[in-house]
Amino acid sequence: MTVVYCTTVFRKPAQEQFMNIIITGSIAYDYLMRFPGRFTDHLIGEQLHQISLSFLVDDMTKHWGGVAANIAFNTAMLGLRTHLMGTTGRDFPDYRRWLDNVGVDTSTVRQIDEVFTASFFVNTDLDNNQIASFYTGAMAYAKNYSIADVYEGQPDLVVISPNDPDAMIKLARECRQRAIPFMADPSQQIPRFTSDQLLETTEGARILIVNAYEAGVLCKQLGQTIDDLQAQHEILVVTQGASGALIYHQGQKIDVPAFPVDAILDPTGAGDAFRAGFLRGMAADFPLQLCGMMGSLCACYVLEQVGTQNHNFTVSEFVQRFRQHADDEGLLDSLLVEASVSG
């Protein structure tokens, strides 16, 4: 893959290095199912207003999951320790140990012993289309906690990913009031929000990240265009699955190519991994295109496994795989140095 890097670098003042990152959002158990057919074969156009379908699946597996936890897990894989903020239930201790061992800071997680941890149920067909449901469980308590409740000091960046809707709105308000830079990642919650709530969640975000379909829904909900969105946010990232991603910054549109995947076993969590790779690149102050490419490669590891946290790689292995397909112009050496020091 020959890449000519866009020279756009998101320069941060020296006192504002994005190394102290809080990732807020869902922490959940994932129940993943596979349907050995195609959903579209069972949808009747003129009957879509009264759908009643049941899909018999061949298998179901249970995994660690949740958007915020997935992002934090992948940033840890890339050598960046982030703070995970969310609410979990009495069944969380084993999950906490898993995350702690990987290198995620779970001190900002609040456990609610009266309930169980949130659960995500998703059915995937032969074309990797998905139908999903989410049980909130302990996540419903997230709205009771602010950043100030769980973290002393001023974080460098807060990621507001899918969570209890009221919690997302509250966190965005707190970031604006305290002048904390934040990344808005409304994704799966976009259909749940009203137009006013979407504005409350995204307004003032330095970075807005969505996939191509979500971008269309967001624009429709807000009565805006992509040009409007990029004018309101310093960085707009639109992921496009196998086509890579587009990054909009200061009037420029930066194309991010995708990396080749050995095999796609399950798409769940690939978007979360992209966000982790992108954040790791930003923490290192890399050019935005390289940040996006790190996200694309990180997503490949998830696509090649069933489950969102069943992959494993070292920073050295990540850099080696990157350089098999693209030239980072030596910039990724800094990650290798950091890994050798911390290791």
C-alpha positions as a printed NumPy array, in Angstrom:
array([[  0.   ,   0.   ,   0.   ],
       [  1.631,   3.232,  -1.132],
       [  0.515,   6.172,   0.961],
       [  1.437,   9.811,   0.537],
       [  0.791,  11.292,   3.951],
       [ -1.323,  14.353,   4.238],
       [  0.777,  16.913,   6.085],
       [ -2.111,  17.813,   8.371],
       [ -1.071,  17.281,  11.963],
       [ -3.396,  18.053,  14.818],
       [ -0.957,  20.095,  16.872],
       [ -1.741,  20.36 ,  20.546],
       [ -0.181,  22.945,  22.853],
       [  2.578,  21.457,  24.989],
       [  0.394,  21.708,  28.078],
       [ -2.41 ,  19.817,  26.33 ],
       [ -0.922,  16.479,  25.362],
       [ -3.662,  13.849,  25.1  ],
       [ -2.027,  11.31 ,  27.386],
       [ -4.516,  11.473,  30.248],
       [ -7.654,  10.147,  28.574],
       [-10.932,   9.12 ,  30.189],
       [-13.06 ,   6.799,  28.075],
       [-16.698,   6.86 ,  29.14 ],
       [-19.484,   4.609,  27.925],
       [-20.857,   1.111,  28.116],
       [-19.163,  -1.791,  29.856],
       [-21.025,  -4.967,  29.022],
       [-21.087,  -8.649,  28.292],
       [-21.546,  -9.519,  24.627],
       [-23.684, -12.436,  23.488],
       [-22.757, -13.074,  19.855],
       [-24.896, -15.226,  17.56 ],
       [-24.507, -16.327,  13.938],
       [-27.424, -16.775,  11.548],
       [-26.498, -19.12 ,   8.625],
       [-28.506, -17.106,   6.112],
       [-29.247, -13.557,   5.016],
       [-31.63 , -11.253,   6.849],
       [-32.601,  -9.572,   3.596],
       [-34.042, -12.864,   2.275],
       [-36.686, -12.668,   4.98 ],
       [-37.664,  -9.014,   4.71 ],
       [-40.757,  -8.198,   2.652],
       [-40.737,  -4.625,   1.446],
       [-44.458,  -3.971,   1.722],
       [-44.596,  -5.585,   5.189],
       [-41.801,  -3.668,   6.897],
       [-44.328,  -1.736,   8.98 ],
       [-45.289,  -4.936,  10.834],
       [-42.158,  -7.07 ,  11.14 ],
       [-42.423, -10.326,  13.079],
       [-39.36 , -12.519,  12.574],
       [-37.385, -15.12 ,  14.496],
       [-33.942, -16.305,  13.393],
       [-32.698, -19.747,  14.481],
       [-28.96 , -19.472,  15.146],
       [-26.305, -22.18 ,  15.105],
       [-24.163, -20.928,  17.969],
       [-23.864, -18.319,  20.705],
       [-20.765, -17.186,  22.589],
       [-20.308, -14.859,  25.563],
       [-17.523, -12.276,  25.624],
       [-16.208,  -9.22 ,  27.427],
       [-17.604,  -6.139,  25.699],
       [-19.117,  -2.68 ,  25.862],
       [-17.979,   0.216,  23.687],
       [-15.914,   2.057,  26.298],
       [-14.295,  -1.132,  27.586],
       [-13.445,  -2.215,  24.027],
       [-11.791,   1.113,  23.257],
       [ -9.835,   1.054,  26.525],
       [ -8.748,  -2.548,  25.913],
       [ -7.341,  -1.688,  22.479],
       [ -5.559,   1.459,  23.627],
       [ -3.885,  -0.73 ,  26.254],
       [ -2.807,  -3.149,  23.512],
       [ -1.151,  -0.173,  21.824],
       [  0.698,   0.84 ,  24.981],
       [ -1.565,   3.661,  26.162],
       [ -3.107,   3.327,  29.632],
       [ -6.489,   5.061,  29.703],
       [ -9.072,   5.529,  32.444],
       [-12.295,   3.571,  31.917],
       [-15.384,   5.301,  33.308],
       [-18.735,   3.555,  33.523],
       [-21.107,   1.656,  35.798],
       [-21.182,  -2.114,  36.193],
       [-23.054,  -4.718,  38.214],
       [-22.2  ,  -7.304,  40.84 ],
       [-20.913,  -9.691,  38.162],
       [-18.047,  -7.341,  37.217],
       [-15.095,  -8.543,  39.418],
       [-13.763, -11.079,  36.88 ],
       [-14.087,  -8.531,  34.091],
       [-12.286,  -5.917,  36.197],
       [ -9.349,  -8.292,  36.768],
       [ -9.177,  -8.972,  33.028],
       [ -8.996,  -5.268,  32.204],
       [ -6.539,  -4.487,  35.009],
       [ -4.209,  -7.239,  33.797],
       [ -4.284,  -5.877,  30.254],
       [ -3.35 ,  -2.378,  31.424],
       [ -6.648,  -0.5  ,  31.675],
       [ -7.183,   1.787,  34.69 ],
       [-10.535,   0.664,  36.153],
       [-10.362,   2.87 ,  39.26 ],
       [-12.94 ,   5.161,  37.636],
       [-15.475,   2.33 ,  37.19 ],
       [-18.335,   2.281,  39.696],
       [-19.846,  -1.091,  40.617],
       [-23.554,  -1.251,  41.528],
       [-24.129,  -4.453,  43.479],
       [-27.925,  -4.364,  43.221],
       [-27.96 ,  -5.138,  39.483],
       [-26.078,  -7.034,  36.773],
       [-23.714,  -5.586,  34.201],
       [-25.255,  -4.438,  30.904],
       [-25.597,  -7.034,  28.121],
       [-25.411,  -6.775,  24.328],
       [-27.167,  -9.368,  22.156],
       [-26.262,  -9.355,  18.458],
       [-27.15 , -11.68 ,  15.571],
       [-24.922, -11.563,  12.477],
       [-25.821, -13.01 ,   9.058],
       [-23.699, -14.301,   6.152],
       [-23.243, -10.769,   4.779],
       [-22.124,  -9.491,   8.209],
       [-25.353,  -7.54 ,   8.609],
       [-26.343,  -7.306,  12.252],
       [-29.515,  -7.071,  14.327],
       [-28.809,  -6.168,  17.936],
       [-30.459,  -5.42 ,  21.27 ],
       [-28.919,  -3.917,  24.38 ],
       [-29.992,  -4.461,  27.993],
       [-28.9  ,  -1.485,  30.095],
       [-28.581,  -3.146,  33.508],
       [-26.085,  -1.232,  35.639],
       [-25.485,   1.226,  32.809],
       [-28.736,   2.965,  33.799],
       [-26.877,   4.285,  36.856],
       [-24.199,   6.048,  34.794],
       [-26.179,   9.28 ,  34.807],
       [-25.596,   9.527,  38.564],
       [-21.852,  10.069,  38.154],
       [-19.827,  12.977,  36.833],
       [-16.159,  13.049,  35.896],
       [-15.475,  15.016,  39.073],
       [-17.049,  12.197,  41.129],
       [-14.594,   9.555,  39.963],
       [-11.461,  11.428,  38.884],
       [ -9.389,  14.072,  40.619],
       [ -7.901,  16.735,  38.422],
       [ -8.439,  17.748,  34.817],
       [ -8.263,  15.053,  32.121],
       [ -6.667,  15.932,  28.796],
       [ -9.46 ,  14.361,  26.76 ],
       [-12.779,  12.662,  27.473],
       [-14.344,  10.201,  25.049],
       [-18.144,  10.169,  25.28 ],
       [-19.159,   6.898,  23.671],
       [-22.575,   5.135,  23.744],
       [-23.884,   4.996,  27.275],
       [-27.064,   5.791,  29.157],
       [-28.448,   8.724,  27.088],
       [-28.805,  11.026,  30.104],
       [-25.249,  10.199,  31.152],
       [-23.909,  11.172,  27.72 ],
       [-25.711,  14.509,  27.833],
       [-24.529,  15.166,  31.383],
       [-20.913,  14.358,  30.515],
       [-20.951,  16.633,  27.466],
       [-22.291,  19.473,  29.606],
       [-19.601,  18.905,  32.211],
       [-16.883,  18.951,  29.56 ],
       [-18.177,  22.233,  28.156],
       [-18.494,  23.806,  31.599],
       [-15.007,  22.717,  32.662],
       [-13.401,  23.379,  29.26 ],
       [-12.348,  19.736,  28.918],
       [-11.708,  18.699,  25.288],
       [-13.949,  15.8  ,  24.326],
       [-14.635,  13.355,  21.535],
       [-18.316,  12.774,  20.782],
       [-19.059,   9.227,  19.657],
       [-22.884,   8.944,  19.713],
       [-23.022,   6.016,  17.216],
       [-25.531,   3.391,  18.408],
       [-27.46 ,   5.903,  20.499],
       [-28.25 ,   8.237,  17.587],
       [-31.668,   6.61 ,  16.93 ],
       [-32.518,   6.986,  20.637],
       [-31.829,  10.739,  20.762],
       [-34.105,  13.579,  19.777],
       [-32.572,  16.347,  17.687],
       [-32.133,  18.516,  20.786],
       [-30.451,  15.674,  22.665],
       [-28.068,  15.048,  19.78 ],
       [-27.058,  18.686,  19.857],
       [-26.566,  18.491,  23.621],
       [-24.296,  15.467,  23.202],
       [-22.187,  16.721,  20.295],
       [-22.103,  20.504,  20.696],
       [-18.628,  21.768,  21.515],
       [-16.939,  18.428,  20.806],
       [-13.456,  18.905,  19.463],
       [-13.751,  15.568,  17.672],
       [-16.886,  13.923,  16.269],
       [-16.622,  10.317,  15.091],
       [-19.361,   8.251,  13.406],
       [-19.65 ,   5.685,  10.624],
       [-20.993,   6.611,   7.185],
       [-24.541,   5.431,   7.887],
       [-24.638,   7.175,  11.256],
       [-23.375,  10.364,   9.611],
       [-26.364,  10.267,   7.266],
       [-28.815,   9.701,  10.12 ],
       [-27.156,  12.424,  12.19 ],
       [-27.387,  14.927,   9.352],
       [-31.045,  14.049,   8.788],
       [-31.853,  14.358,  12.493],
       [-30.144,  17.734,  12.787],
       [-31.181,  19.058,   9.373],
       [-27.522,  19.566,   8.498],
       [-24.932,  18.434,   5.958],
       [-21.462,  16.946,   6.267],
       [-20.109,  20.412,   5.514],
       [-22.086,  21.75 ,   8.476],
       [-20.693,  19.06 ,  10.763],
       [-17.09 ,  19.639,   9.787],
       [-17.535,  23.378,  10.304],
       [-18.68 ,  22.757,  13.885],
       [-15.931,  20.337,  14.933],
       [-12.195,  20.665,  14.711],
       [-11.986,  17.06 ,  13.54 ],
       [-14.747,  14.979,  11.946],
       [-14.057,  11.285,  11.365],
       [-16.401,   9.191,   9.213],
       [-15.502,   5.5  ,   9.096],
       [-16.532,   3.569,   5.993],
       [-15.939,  -0.086,   6.776],
       [-13.914,  -1.87 ,   4.094],
       [-13.41 ,   1.46 ,   2.298],
       [-11.407,   2.927,   5.161],
       [-12.346,   6.318,   6.569],
       [-12.511,  10.02 ,   5.831],
       [-11.13 ,  12.668,   8.186],
       [-12.18 ,  16.291,   7.843],
       [ -9.929,  18.93 ,   9.398],
       [ -9.518,  22.637,   8.7  ],
       [-11.221,  22.401,   5.318],
       [ -9.239,  19.367,   4.211],
       [-10.619,  15.901,   3.502],
       [ -8.1  ,  13.208,   4.325],
       [ -8.574,   9.748,   2.837],
       [ -7.662,   6.846,   5.105],
       [ -7.194,   3.523,   3.298],
       [ -8.194,   0.212,   4.842],
       [ -5.722,  -2.568,   5.61 ],
       [ -6.111,  -6.074,   4.195],
       [ -7.814,  -8.538,   6.536],
       [ -6.893, -12.229,   6.721],
       [-10.538, -13.226,   7.272],
       [-13.638, -11.531,   8.637],
       [-15.038, -13.734,  11.378],
       [-17.148, -11.114,  13.166],
       [-17.475,  -7.325,  12.719],
       [-18.57 ,  -6.58 ,  16.289],
       [-16.226,  -4.102,  17.959],
       [-14.236,  -3.146,  14.864],
       [-15.388,   0.458,  15.145],
       [-14.304,   0.561,  18.779],
       [-10.857,  -0.693,  17.798],
       [-10.63 ,   1.987,  15.102],
       [-11.278,   4.627,  17.747],
       [ -8.547,   3.178,  19.943],
       [ -5.968,   3.239,  17.176],
       [ -6.977,   6.767,  16.241],
       [ -6.673,   7.92 ,  19.866],
       [ -3.258,   6.284,  20.217],
       [ -2.04 ,   8.159,  17.177],
       [ -3.399,  11.441,  18.5  ],
       [ -1.727,  10.87 ,  21.865],
       [  1.551,  10.533,  19.959],
       [  0.778,  13.698,  17.939],
       [  0.976,  11.852,  14.62 ],
       [ -0.447,  13.239,  11.348],
       [ -4.18 ,  12.649,  11.207],
       [ -3.93 ,  10.272,   8.271],
       [ -1.519,   8.08 ,  10.232],
       [ -3.885,   8.212,  13.231],
       [ -6.663,   6.972,  10.983],
       [ -4.499,   4.227,   9.496],
       [ -3.593,   3.025,  12.984],
       [ -7.325,   2.825,  13.622],
       [ -7.879,   0.846,  10.423],
       [ -5.189,  -1.674,  11.29 ],
       [ -6.381,  -2.036,  14.879],
       [ -9.864,  -2.821,  13.551],
       [ -8.42 ,  -5.69 ,  11.472],
       [ -7.419,  -7.589,  14.604],
       [-11.015,  -7.506,  15.84 ],
       [-12.497,  -8.51 ,  12.497],
       [-10.281, -11.581,  12.443],
       [-11.646, -12.926,  15.751],
       [-15.065, -13.686,  17.215],
       [-15.522, -11.324,  20.139],
       [-14.338,  -7.785,  20.778],
       [-11.442,  -8.524,  23.152],
       [-10.201, -11.935,  21.997],
       [ -7.302, -10.66 ,  19.912],
       [ -3.789, -10.049,  21.137],
       [ -0.741,  -8.288,  19.749],
       [  2.345,  -6.466,  20.953],
       [  3.262,  -2.967,  19.847],
       [  6.163,  -4.466,  17.925],
       [  3.857,  -6.877,  16.088],
       [  1.454,  -4.028,  15.302],
       [  4.231,  -1.877,  13.828],
       [  5.619,  -4.81 ,  11.833],
       [  2.209,  -5.568,  10.324],
       [  1.664,  -1.9  ,   9.536],
       [  4.97 ,  -1.704,   7.689],
       [  4.149,  -4.767,   5.608],
       [  1.481,  -2.718,   3.852],
       [  2.299,   0.984,   4.35 ],
       [  5.165,   3.368,   5.057],
       [  4.863,   5.255,   8.34 ],
       [  8.04 ,   7.234,   7.517],
       [  9.571,   6.017,  10.754],
       [  7.034,   7.737,  12.983],
       [  5.901,   4.519,  14.667],
       [  9.406,   4.071,  16.08 ],
       [  8.339,   6.284,  18.987],
       [  5.771,   3.657,  19.989],
       [  8.454,   0.99 ,  19.969],
       [ 10.662,   3.122,  22.21 ],
       [  7.813,   3.72 ,  24.663],
       [  6.973,   0.018,  24.708],
       [ 10.575,  -0.968,  25.401],
       [ 10.801,   1.525,  28.278],
       [  7.495,   0.479,  29.86 ],
       [  8.241,  -3.209,  29.273]])
